[in-house]
Every structure is written in C-alpha cells, then in structure tokens.
Amino acid sequence: SSHNTIRLANSSHVVIRRLEVNGRRLGGFGVSAQGPAHHITIDDNVFYGLDSDQQVVAISTTGSATWNWIIRRNHISNAGTGMYLGNSDGTSPFVAGIVEHNVIRDTIGYNIQIKHQVPWASVPTGMPTGATTTIVRHNVFSKSGNSSTGANARPNLLIGDVPPSGPGAANDFAIYGNFFYQNPSEALFQGEGRMALYNNVFVATGSAVRVQTHNGSVRDVRIFNNTVVAQGDGIAVSGGVAGSTQLVRGNAV
C-alpha cells in the first residue's frame, strides 16, 4: 500500500508490454515516473484495481520531465484517474508523446489529463526544445455513473496549455480519430493552449467540447470534421489571447 506498482526513475528506452497490473485497491499507482524518463513505451497492458480514490492513477508522470513516451493499446478500467501526464503546478512537462489505441473507461476522475506547463526552469539533457506535437489518436474515452459529480467532476480528456515562453512555447497537440462517450456532469473534452481537434466522434447527454482557459491561455485552435451528438453544448470556444486564432469549421453537430 505504500508503493507504486511499476516505478520508472531516471529511466530511458524501456518497454512495458503485455502485463496485467492489478492495484488491488491499495492506493498505489499502476505506472509512475519518479525521476526524468524518456523514450518509454507502455504497450498492450491491462490496468484495474486502481479506484480506491480519485487521486489514484493508472499511468502517471507527476513530478518529472518526460518526453518521447508512447502509450499504446492499453485497457484501463475502474481507475481513479486513467492517465495524469504532467503535474498540477505545471512543472513536469510531458513532451512529444503519442497516446493511441487505448480504451479508458469508468474512471472516477479524468480518463486522461495532460497538464499545462509553466516556463521550463531547466531542460534535462536530450529533451527536445524545438517545436514538437503531442498526438492523442484512436482512443476510446468513456465515463459512467461511478464518475465524480459536483466539485470533483472532471472531463473525459483535458488538454492544458504549452509553456507561455521559452523552450516548448511552440509546441502543440493533435487530437484526432477518438471516440468520446458520456460523462454524467462535465464536458467530454476540455482544452486550452494550441491544438488541432479533428475527426473525432462525441456522444453525450450533456456537453461535448469546451475550449476555455483553465490554468493557462487559449491560443491557436482548429476544430474541424468532428461529429457531435449532445444535449448540452456541442462546441463552445472562449478566451483566445490577443493575436491568436480559433477556427471551428466543417463539423456535424
């Protein structure tokens, strides 16, 4: 109960593949980076038994700079949070990642949150400082009746801002080909920063897409070719910073 199940500390070029990770509801995380970790692949694993609290996470990079992670083909069910990539204070950048072909369902909080980033205080050796794109594609994000409501409610996917200045300020996100299904009390998707959101399907009895300030700013945003079925807001965009452009075009809502 006092340890995470799989720990990555000052690690690189590691593949974690085809494991069954059962947290046994003891409070430890499934996979946790506890020191800078890069070129990590987490592929084709099953995570469960991680729902003793909303703060228990299946895959976490809190507290460390991480880059060039591939998180692929994992099935995460009944976790407090599916993936928490970054840190709540913006000091643990998750950079140049690929999150694809995962199924994340029935989480208490987020299916996935990629946190905002403040200006990088330091850059670990090898971390890319030029413009990079983090890709979130071909995933299933589903929440159900066990999800938190009220003040603890969370979107299925939340994308945070890039650093406002310095290395990483030109980074962005590409979010495409995903299926978002249901959330009892929050939007399916919430985002800020710089992103392209396209070719996704959103189905909700509540709201679907909200782009708005959270911990950072809304920058250049492109929302196109999505299919949205929702009884609340279909697509809502607000709060763009001066000089930025928010484009919503060619969606079926």
C-alpha positions as a printed Julia matrix, in Angstrom:
253×3 Matrix{Float64}:
   0.0    0.0     0.0
   2.98   2.36    0.39
   4.47   1.79   -3.08
   3.5    2.27   -6.7
   3.3   -0.92   -8.74
   5.75  -0.04  -11.55
   8.26   2.75  -10.96
  10.37   4.47  -13.62
  13.2    6.5   -12.08
  15.84   8.12  -14.31
  14.93   5.57  -16.98
  15.1    5.59  -20.76
  14.44   3.21  -23.67
  12.22   0.91  -21.63
   9.25  -1.11  -22.95
   6.47  -2.25  -20.59
   4.36  -4.69  -22.56
   1.54  -7.23  -22.02
   1.33  -7.03  -18.26
  -1.72  -7.3   -16.05
  -1.46  -4.52  -13.47
  -3.84  -5.01  -10.54
  -3.56  -2.3    -7.89
  -5.76  -4.34   -5.52
  -7.36  -1.04   -4.39
  -4.41  -0.46   -2.03
  -3.71   3.11   -3.16
  -0.56   2.69   -5.25
  -0.36   3.89   -8.86
  -0.05   1.5   -11.8
   2.95   3.05  -13.59
   4.62   6.13  -12.13
   7.6    8.18  -13.32
   9.66   9.15  -10.28
  12.59  10.84  -11.99
  13.16  12.06  -15.58
  12.12   9.32  -18.02
  12.24   9.39  -21.81
  11.67   7.06  -24.74
   9.3    4.9   -22.69
   6.77   2.58  -24.35
   3.75   1.31  -22.4
   2.05  -1.12  -24.75
  -0.83  -3.61  -24.6
  -1.28  -3.74  -20.82
  -4.4   -4.13  -18.68
  -4.86  -1.87  -15.64
  -7.51  -2.28  -12.94
  -7.94  -2.25   -9.16
  -6.81   1.4    -9.05
 -10.06   3.02   -7.94
  -9.7    3.32   -4.16
  -9.58   7.12   -4.6
  -9.89   9.67   -7.41
  -6.21  10.58   -6.93
  -5.01   7.05   -7.72
  -3.7    6.94  -11.3
  -3.08   4.09  -13.73
  -0.26   5.89  -15.64
   1.34   8.99  -14.11
   4.28  11.27  -14.93
   3.77  13.63  -11.99
   6.95  15.19  -10.62
   9.31  14.59  -13.56
  10.04  15.87  -17.05
   9.09  13.17  -19.56
   9.44  13.06  -23.33
   9.04  10.67  -26.26
   6.6    8.38  -24.45
   4.39   6.02  -26.46
   1.29   4.87  -24.55
  -0.46   2.39  -26.83
  -3.18  -0.32  -26.82
  -3.74  -0.3   -23.07
  -7.06  -1.07  -21.39
  -7.7    0.96  -18.24
 -10.89   0.36  -16.26
 -12.12   1.5   -12.86
  -9.21   3.78  -12.0
  -9.34   6.97  -10.0
  -7.71   8.69  -13.0
  -6.66   6.89  -16.17
  -3.59   8.94  -17.13
  -2.21  12.05  -15.44
   0.6   13.36  -17.62
   2.4   16.33  -16.09
   1.91  18.0   -12.71
  -0.8   20.2   -11.21
   1.62  23.15  -10.84
   2.79  22.93  -14.47
   6.37  21.97  -13.6
   6.54  18.45  -15.09
   6.36  18.84  -18.89
   5.09  15.89  -20.94
   6.6   16.49  -24.38
   6.47  14.81  -27.81
   4.24  11.97  -26.62
   1.98   9.6   -28.55
  -1.16   8.28  -26.84
  -3.0    5.93  -29.19
  -5.37   2.96  -29.43
  -6.15   2.9   -25.71
  -9.51   2.18  -24.05
 -10.06   4.18  -20.84
 -13.43   3.65  -19.19
 -15.33   4.06  -15.94
 -12.78   6.31  -14.22
 -13.77   8.36  -11.19
 -11.98  11.47  -12.47
 -10.28  12.13  -15.8
  -9.84   9.43  -18.37
  -6.73  11.43  -19.32
  -5.37  14.82  -18.34
  -2.26  16.32  -19.93
  -1.37  19.19  -17.64
  -0.49  22.77  -18.54
   3.17  23.79  -18.48
   4.83  26.85  -16.98
   8.17  28.09  -18.45
  10.72  25.34  -18.07
  13.09  26.12  -15.2
  15.63  23.64  -16.58
  15.92  21.34  -19.57
  17.2   17.8   -18.93
  19.83  16.53  -21.34
  18.21  15.27  -24.54
  14.79  16.82  -24.0
  13.6   18.43  -27.27
  13.47  22.23  -27.14
  12.21  22.84  -30.68
   8.58  22.65  -31.74
   7.01  19.23  -31.1
   3.49  17.82  -31.37
   1.92  15.51  -28.82
  -0.53  13.17  -30.55
  -3.71  11.75  -28.99
  -5.41   9.49  -31.53
  -7.72   6.49  -31.96
  -8.6    6.15  -28.28
 -11.92   5.41  -26.53
 -12.77   7.78  -23.66
 -15.8    6.63  -21.7
 -17.22   7.62  -18.31
 -20.21   6.24  -16.46
 -22.25   6.53  -13.3
 -19.32   5.89  -10.96
 -17.67   9.17  -12.05
 -17.44  12.07   -9.63
 -20.01  14.84   -9.76
 -20.1   18.32   -8.27
 -16.75  19.93   -7.44
 -14.84  16.72   -8.19
 -16.31  16.23  -11.68
 -13.75  16.02  -14.48
 -13.88  15.87  -18.31
 -13.01  12.67  -20.13
  -9.98  14.38  -21.68
  -8.39  17.66  -20.62
  -5.52  19.25  -22.57
  -3.52  22.01  -20.86
  -1.51  24.94  -22.19
   2.03  24.86  -23.56
   4.72  27.0   -21.88
   3.93  30.68  -22.5
   7.58  31.48  -23.29
  10.97  29.86  -23.78
  11.61  26.26  -24.85
   8.41  24.4   -25.64
   6.38  27.54  -26.35
   5.87  26.49  -30.0
   4.59  23.01  -29.09
   1.06  21.86  -29.87
  -1.37  18.92  -29.76
  -3.08  16.88  -32.47
  -6.2   15.11  -31.17
  -7.95  13.01  -33.81
  -9.83   9.8   -34.53
 -11.04   9.35  -30.94
 -14.44   8.23  -29.63
 -15.76  10.14  -26.6
 -18.74   8.64  -24.81
 -20.77  10.02  -21.91
 -19.94  11.99  -18.81
 -22.53  12.43  -16.04
 -21.71  16.05  -15.2
 -18.84  17.52  -17.27
 -17.98  18.07  -20.92
 -16.41  15.18  -22.79
 -13.45  17.34  -23.84
 -11.93  20.49  -22.37
  -8.83  22.17  -23.69
  -6.65  25.25  -23.86
  -3.3   26.12  -25.42
  -2.52  25.28  -29.04
  -4.25  22.34  -30.7
  -5.97  20.73  -33.65
  -9.09  18.73  -32.71
 -10.49  16.83  -35.69
 -12.14  13.65  -37.0
 -13.44  12.7   -33.54
 -16.89  11.41  -32.52
 -18.53  12.83  -29.38
 -21.7   11.35  -27.85
 -23.11  12.8   -24.62
 -26.35  13.55  -22.84
 -24.52  16.62  -21.51
 -21.95  18.86  -23.25
 -19.32  17.74  -25.73
 -16.47  20.21  -26.46
 -15.35  23.22  -24.46
 -12.24  25.23  -25.26
 -11.63  27.74  -22.46
  -8.93  28.99  -20.12
  -8.1   26.63  -17.27
  -4.58  27.1   -15.87
  -3.15  28.81  -18.95
  -4.44  30.51  -22.1
  -6.36  29.63  -25.26
  -4.04  30.03  -28.25
  -4.33  28.9   -31.88
  -7.1   26.3   -32.04
  -8.5   24.38  -35.02
 -11.7   22.32  -34.58
 -12.9   20.6   -37.75
 -14.52  17.47  -39.23
 -15.88  16.25  -35.88
 -19.24  14.55  -35.33
 -21.03  15.73  -32.18
 -24.24  14.36  -30.65
 -25.0   16.21  -27.41
 -27.92  17.62  -25.45
 -25.77  20.35  -23.88
 -23.15  22.5   -25.63
 -21.98  20.99  -28.89
 -18.82  23.08  -29.38
 -18.08  26.11  -27.18
 -14.94  28.26  -27.58
 -13.95  31.28  -25.5
 -10.97  33.2   -24.16
  -8.46  33.4   -27.03
  -5.37  35.51  -26.32
  -4.62  38.54  -28.47
  -3.1   37.6   -31.82
  -4.37  34.02  -31.75
  -7.0   32.42  -33.99
  -9.74  29.95  -33.11
 -11.27  28.21  -36.14
 -14.38  25.99  -35.98
 -15.31  24.62  -39.4
 -16.96  21.64  -41.08
 -18.3   19.88  -38.01
 -21.56  17.92  -37.86
 -23.22  18.96  -34.59
